[in-house]
Amino acid sequence: MSFLDTLRQWDEAVTYVDRQDLSEALRIFLSIQEPNSKICFDIGCLHLLNQELDAAEKAFDCSIRKDEHLAVGFFQRGITFYKKQRYEESVADFQRSFKTLRGNQLIDYKALGLRYKLYACEVLHNMALAEAQLGHWEKAQENLVKALDYKTDAKLNIIDKALQSTLKQKLFKLVEFPSKVLFKPNKHYVAELEKKDYLGKAKVVASVVPQDDFSGFAPLQPQVEDGPTRPKEPEVLRALEGEPHTVLFEFVPETSDELAVVPGNIVFVLQKGADNWASVIFNERRGLVPYNYLERLEISLASKQNEQGISKPPTREPPTRPERKQGLTASSSSSGETQVKDAQSTDNSCIVKVRFTFNFAVSVPPGSPYAILIDKISKKLNLPSRAITLSLNSEVTGQSVINANTEMESVWSCATGRRITLWCNTKEQTDGKPEDEIHFVALHSYESSNPEDLNFQQGDTITFISRVNQDWLEGQCNGNTGIFPASFVEEVPVNDQ
């Protein structure tokens, strides 16, 4: 298997983990031939998450065999041995993990594609716990005292609690690796997976020979001395498709079938509709642009305009955006008359028009599950998804309401031409009461050197503000605001708040 194939499957598997489809992610991981140390580590983490301890041990063995300096690999295998109650082997792996740290307080694996910091004091903490399970309480205390030398302010609390437990000869809680945090492939390599056509396709813009039907570059013409002279015909810039127009004003699209352009762009108009919208080509992309934002362009290669450059577009205010007819765009009939036909999106997305206190549109893949649809709308409104109620019509009744239990096939069957209109209500509108705050409890401590991140300790309570994406949330803790990994926290049920 080539490096690119391995990289592609690795990225695909990680994507399925982000979608919570762990079985499909594991299937793709296991299909990779000759996996590297990081991929074996990811496989072990998924097996460990599924409580498949034998398979996890085998995967971590493979990971360590391929990279004998992977401290986090020894740490994870030590946790696996601990859960299998093989405490002596667990102690040995934690010792190897600590030795690989080479006297450092921590290793930050972010540069290697893993958003995790392995702390020396946590390795010693787990080593002490495994010793305690064997009844070696003095060794457990020695390891915890040693951990105090490697502690950071963030980890001081768990070491102190563990030390107090050993003095009473009581077991304490294992520090575990956060679930669903995996090594990810280098994002720069992933960005290069798809082939890029930097040159594009060659087009004949103009021929140097008048009325020449030759479809490539014209051949060199023989030089004839004292030949008859004739006036040179002005040559006009011609495209294979459409008529060239200059963009006069910046246009920001509101739906997926509209095209973003800025003043000075040259677009080629394919069709103009009766509603004053034009179908154009720009940079090999098709889309709709208001025709009153454009100006027809006739460039003569012999003209003064070409010698001095194209004049700058006017700086006056842009005209009013023309009203679009629902589900319609322009096309030209064979007779030259303008007619209207169904709009086709430039991609395979389905356009969902949402009627709220203001109207807006989002695009989702056809047949998307409810989770993807509500996530798109909640991000647009900057509200938590549980505060939003969707329905097929303005009357929010039991049959028209769309939620996680709704058969989405029946919803998408109402779409016409990849378009559907839904109604949206929020709790603030329906009952007039403010939305209850959402709180999370930290399952693991999180520390980051990034100023925009939110640092917290295990057990802290975090107030939810917004969802950044599938992996990251924004919240507030101890008077500080920032973003943090969603996998490090767990939502507190409403009854417990």
Salt bridges, closest charged atoms under 4 A:
ASP5 OD1 - ARG8 NH1 3.44
ASP18 OD2 - LYS184 NZ 3.91
GLU24 OE2 - ARG27 NH2 2.58
GLU52 OE1 - HIS47 ND1 2.50
ASP54 OD1 - LYS84 NZ 2.58
GLU57 OE1 - LYS84 NZ 2.62
GLU57 OE1 - ARG86 NH1 3.05
ASP61 OD1 - ARG77 NH1 2.63
GLU68 OE2 - HIS69 NE2 3.77
GLU89 OE1 - ARG86 NE 2.64
ASP93 OD2 - ARG77 NE 2.61
ASP93 OD1 - ARG96 NH1 2.79
GLU122 OE2 - LYS155 NZ 2.95
GLU131 OE1 - HIS136 ND1 2.90
GLU176 OE1 - LYS83 NZ 2.85
GLU241 OE2 - ARG286 NH2 3.27
GLU243 OE1 - ARG296 NH1 2.26
GLU254 OE1 - ARG321 NH2 3.78
ASP257 OD2 - ARG324 NH2 2.98
ASP257 OD2 - ARG419 NH2 2.72
GLU258 OE2 - ARG321 NH2 2.65
GLU258 OE2 - ARG324 NH1 2.79
GLU284 OE2 - LYS203 NZ 3.96
GLU298 OE2 - ARG296 NH2 3.46
ASP375 OD2 - LYS379 NZ 3.21
GLU435 OE2 - ARG386 NE 3.57
GLU437 OE1 - HIS439 NE2 3.52
ASP453 OD2 - ARG115 NH2 3.62
ASP471 OD2 - LYS184 NZ 3.40
GLU491 OE2 - ARG386 NH1 3.16
